[in-house]
C-alpha cells in the first residue's frame, strides 16, 4: 500500500493539521510516512498545501508531481492541482469553497459539504476532521483509532476535551461524502 496525497486550501482551514494528523496516524500503525507542508507568509487566508505519503514500503522521495488523491478546499487549489491527479485517482472537494467544480472524467470525484455541515452543527473548528473522515471512507489508509491517538499526540493537552467532538466529526465526514 502506498498513498500519495495532496491537501490544499486556504490557510486557517486546518490543511496542515489534517496532513500532520494523517502522518502521525500512519506512524502509529508502523507505516512509512512523509509530511511536507507548503505555505506563503500569509499562512492564514493565503493558500496552503501539504503533501502526505503513507506507505508500507520505504519512501524514496517526499517530492511529487502527481498524486493518487487530492483533497481540495478552495478554487485556486482546484485550478492548481486537478491536473496533477493520476488517472484513476481520487479528488475530494468541499462544495463551500468551489464555484467551478472539477471536470476530469478519468478520476473519481467526491464532494463533501464539510463547511456547511460544520457550521450547521456549530462545530466549525472540526471542519478539517469532517474532511478527513470523508477521505478515510474512500481510502481507509489509517484507522479512526489511530487518528484519535494522533489527535492526543498533536493537540495541546488543554484541547484534549475536544477529541470526542473531533472523533464525531470524522464519523460525520464518512456519512456525508458523495461520489459525483
Beta strands, then each sheet from edge to edge (+ up, - down):
strand 1: 2-10
strand 2: 32-39
strand 3: 47-55
strand 4: 67-72
strand 5: 85-94
strand 6: 108-112
strand 7: 178-179
sheet 1: 2+ 3- 1+ 4+ 5+ 6+ 7-
end
